[in-house]
Amino acid sequence: MAPMWTPFSSRRTQPRQTARSTPRPRPATARPRTAPRASRRPAGPLPWTRARGVLNLLNLTTPLGIAVALVGRARIRRGPHGLWIAEGYRFRYPMAGAFTVGNVVTTASTIGRLERVMPDILAHEGRHASQYAVLGPAFFPLYSAAAGWSWAVAGHSAAHDHFETGAGLVSGGYLLAGQQVPLRGLFRDAAGAGRRLRALLGRRGGRSRAGTATRSRER
Ligand SMILES: [Zn+2]
């Protein structure tokens, strides 16, 4: 698929070494095969980012992300960690600073501008790419359900959304560091009751274990 997007990938802002998701061809003066792999590659989760790229190609979420970006007339280029960056997206939906489909991170703005207010935005979107690699197209209904759940229990579409908490609420620009969104009253009461029940069962379990230990010592 890569040559298809070559015309859009001229504005490379990352070093090639981190921007590529496929292994670089060995140069003619390649080191002997006995050279440790770590000396040729930067440390980090490169095998997973590579696998993620392949999985999202095969499950068709990355081609879908490219199609969405093209329909939105975004400029597409390669980004770090095997991601594709699509900037200048023209449509208002979805209403997010950036959204990720497969390995494609799309924004109406530019990643550079977003990073001024959300320095870790690409790490956040990369975690969504990993979620796509695991779930494939099932990501869409599951994400919608999780966002709906978060909205229902807290009136906030991300704060209690498992996908967003997994990707990082602060890095995604949803919350400030240390900020929390409380559950709505009914759910807060239910959660509180659940916590009290667990604490009660824990105390009883502890007491009965202690009783057993005492009896066993008395024998
Ligand atoms: Zn997110």
Boltz pocket constraint, residues with backbone or C-beta under 6 A from the ligand:
constraints:
  - pocket:
      binder: B
      contacts: [[A, 124], [A, 128], [A, 163], [A, 164], [A, 167], [A, 168], [A, 172]]
      max_distance: 6.0
